[in-house]
Amino acid sequence: MATEQRYLITVGGHDYVLSKHEQGLSQVLVLTVDGEEMARAKSSDKRVTLGDDDRPDLGHLTIRLTTLGSVRRATLTRGDLDVDLDPEPGSKAARLEAKAREHPRLYAARHVVGAVAGLLVPLLGLGLLVKLLLGWLTDRLPDVNLPSIDLPSLPLPDWDLPDWELPGWVTAAVAVAKYVVPVAIAIGIAAHEVRRRRQQDQLKEQLREGAVAAEPSGRRTGGPNTE
């Protein structure tokens, strides 16, 4: 995992640069605009916002971090514009970004693979591990003769409860849902990622060509800023 990362973009004639490095268990995030520091934060959160209240015209930056502290996405919000910063050319993040653009669907499919793996590991790997562990303990635990204790007999009420159970189709639907729902959610996330990346590429091309202003009247974005 890279300990330092830099992301950058030019919007409205201003050069935005995000720098990230580790300090202990936290991440130090520094936003500079035109070479001058605009905001700084030290945090272990997965979502951090940087901005200067005295310069609202320059907007603010929303950084999303992975569990390991790498920058997953850095989005500049300026006026009604939402645009992602690009990883520094030549960096590992830039190489991964290039591969994602070459094979967007294959790259986004990692969400689906992760969801399927998350279902199979508990079903196969964990079950086998528990079986082996129980067998190992059974062979090694000593036999213990517990004393025989006569407990008093307590009278219990005789309740005649109704015999009721869920319909078969409900039971089957519940059993299937716990496997289908995570995969369906992962497919939705993957499709959204492909669409968002395409929209962001189009937006950045329009910015380079001057076809889109830095503060358009209608919000322009690469998709909703969801986790």
Disulfide bonds with the S-S distance in Angstrom:
none
